[in-house]
């Protein structure tokens, strides 16, 4: 049985980067218990499973097109939480700001760069939850740690500070 190769982007990297369970720990203190979460970049569903284990309810499905879905499509949610495809980080951020609900996206710190994203952040604001260590993402067909630092990019979450430095515990 052949295994599916991850789709490579122009720079040789893939959007198939999956979130380990401990990566959500820095976000948990800022979420209301029992909340409904839209996991809009489902992938394998691992992030949704991690959130469910922590007592949250998640909605989402394989093949969900967050960039075209409507929040009126038959489900209610309190937060949008995901590890979006990094090649579409601007589009995901723009869409989340348009929806207007609280959101948290696990993105590389380089997502702070760029004219279009800068314009979004200036217009809507952005808050970050910044772990003190790199997250060891689950990357198909690759061994070893992450070569990039990430943070939870948050909108409409009313965090205590714009920059929230936290310890990352496994």
ZIHUTA-V183547 format. One record per residue. N is the residue number from 1. RES is the residue in three letters. PHI is phi as a letter, one per 30 degrees, with the letter a starting at -180 (NA if undefined). D_FIRST is the distance of its C-alpha to the first C-alpha in Angstrom with 1 decimal. Layout:
n: (N | N)
res: (RES | RES)
phi: (PHI | PHI)
d_first: (D_FIRST | D_FIRST)
//
This chain:
n: (1 | 2 | 3 | 4 | 5 | 6 | 7 | 8 | 9 | 10 | 11 | 12 | 13 | 14 | 15 | 16 | 17 | 18 | 19 | 20 | 21 | 22 | 23 | 24 | 25 | 26 | 27 | 28 | 29 | 30 | 31 | 32 | 33 | 34 | 35 | 36 | 37 | 38 | 39 | 40 | 41 | 42 | 43 | 44 | 45 | 46 | 47 | 48 | 49 | 50 | 51 | 52 | 53 | 54 | 55 | 56 | 57 | 58 | 59 | 60 | 61 | 62 | 63 | 64 | 65 | 66 | 67 | 68 | 69 | 70 | 71 | 72 | 73 | 74 | 75 | 76 | 77 | 78 | 79 | 80 | 81 | 82 | 83 | 84 | 85 | 86 | 87 | 88 | 89 | 90 | 91 | 92 | 93 | 94 | 95 | 96 | 97 | 98 | 99 | 100 | 101 | 102 | 103 | 104 | 105 | 106 | 107 | 108 | 109 | 110 | 111 | 112 | 113 | 114 | 115 | 116 | 117 | 118 | 119 | 120 | 121 | 122 | 123 | 124 | 125 | 126 | 127 | 128 | 129 | 130 | 131 | 132 | 133 | 134 | 135 | 136 | 137 | 138 | 139 | 140 | 141 | 142 | 143 | 144 | 145 | 146 | 147 | 148 | 149 | 150 | 151 | 152 | 153 | 154 | 155 | 156 | 157 | 158 | 159 | 160 | 161 | 162 | 163 | 164 | 165 | 166 | 167 | 168 | 169 | 170)
res: (UNK | UNK | UNK | UNK | UNK | UNK | UNK | UNK | UNK | UNK | UNK | UNK | UNK | UNK | UNK | UNK | UNK | UNK | UNK | UNK | UNK | UNK | UNK | UNK | UNK | UNK | UNK | UNK | UNK | UNK | UNK | UNK | UNK | UNK | UNK | UNK | UNK | UNK | UNK | UNK | UNK | UNK | UNK | UNK | UNK | UNK | UNK | UNK | UNK | UNK | UNK | UNK | UNK | UNK | UNK | UNK | UNK | UNK | UNK | UNK | UNK | UNK | UNK | UNK | UNK | UNK | UNK | UNK | UNK | UNK | UNK | UNK | UNK | UNK | UNK | UNK | UNK | UNK | UNK | UNK | UNK | UNK | UNK | UNK | UNK | UNK | UNK | UNK | UNK | UNK | UNK | UNK | UNK | UNK | UNK | UNK | UNK | UNK | UNK | UNK | UNK | UNK | UNK | UNK | UNK | UNK | UNK | UNK | UNK | UNK | UNK | UNK | UNK | UNK | UNK | UNK | UNK | UNK | UNK | UNK | UNK | UNK | UNK | UNK | UNK | UNK | UNK | UNK | UNK | UNK | UNK | UNK | UNK | UNK | UNK | UNK | UNK | UNK | UNK | UNK | UNK | UNK | UNK | UNK | UNK | UNK | UNK | UNK | UNK | UNK | UNK | UNK | UNK | UNK | UNK | UNK | UNK | UNK | UNK | UNK | UNK | UNK | UNK | UNK | UNK | UNK | UNK | UNK | UNK | UNK)
phi: (NA | d | c | d | d | d | d | c | d | e | d | i | c | c | d | d | b | c | c | d | e | d | d | d | e | d | d | e | d | c | c | d | e | i | d | c | c | c | c | c | b | e | h | c | i | d | d | d | d | d | d | d | d | d | j | c | c | b | b | k | a | d | i | e | c | e | d | b | d | c | d | c | d | j | b | c | a | c | b | c | b | a | c | d | d | d | d | b | d | d | d | d | d | e | d | d | d | d | d | i | d | d | b | b | c | d | b | d | e | d | d | d | d | j | d | d | d | e | d | d | d | d | d | c | i | a | b | b | c | c | d | d | b | d | d | d | d | c | b | e | i | b | c | j | d | d | c | b | c | b | a | d | d | b | b | h | c | h | d | d | b | d | c | c | c | b | d | c | c | d)
d_first: (0.0 | 3.8 | 6.6 | 9.6 | 12.5 | 15.8 | 18.4 | 21.1 | 24.7 | 27.5 | 28.4 | 24.9 | 24.3 | 22.0 | 23.1 | 20.2 | 22.4 | 22.4 | 25.5 | 26.1 | 28.4 | 31.4 | 31.6 | 33.2 | 36.0 | 38.4 | 38.2 | 38.9 | 42.7 | 43.1 | 41.4 | 43.3 | 42.2 | 40.3 | 39.8 | 37.4 | 35.0 | 33.1 | 29.8 | 29.5 | 26.4 | 24.1 | 20.8 | 19.0 | 22.4 | 23.1 | 26.5 | 27.5 | 26.5 | 28.6 | 31.5 | 31.3 | 31.6 | 34.7 | 36.3 | 35.7 | 34.4 | 31.8 | 31.1 | 28.4 | 25.1 | 21.9 | 23.0 | 26.6 | 28.6 | 31.2 | 33.1 | 33.8 | 33.8 | 37.3 | 38.4 | 40.2 | 37.0 | 37.7 | 37.0 | 39.3 | 38.5 | 40.6 | 38.4 | 35.6 | 33.4 | 30.3 | 28.6 | 28.6 | 26.7 | 29.0 | 29.2 | 30.9 | 33.1 | 36.3 | 35.2 | 34.1 | 37.4 | 39.5 | 38.0 | 38.5 | 42.1 | 42.7 | 41.5 | 43.9 | 42.3 | 41.8 | 38.6 | 36.8 | 34.1 | 32.6 | 33.1 | 33.7 | 37.5 | 37.5 | 37.3 | 41.1 | 41.4 | 41.9 | 44.7 | 43.0 | 41.7 | 45.2 | 46.8 | 44.7 | 45.6 | 49.2 | 49.4 | 47.6 | 47.6 | 44.7 | 44.5 | 42.1 | 41.0 | 40.4 | 38.8 | 40.3 | 37.0 | 33.8 | 30.9 | 27.8 | 25.2 | 21.6 | 20.0 | 16.2 | 15.7 | 19.3 | 21.5 | 25.2 | 27.7 | 28.6 | 30.7 | 32.5 | 34.8 | 34.4 | 36.7 | 36.8 | 38.6 | 40.6 | 42.7 | 45.3 | 44.5 | 48.1 | 47.1 | 50.1 | 49.8 | 48.1 | 46.6 | 45.5 | 44.5 | 42.7 | 41.3 | 37.6 | 36.9 | 33.6)
//
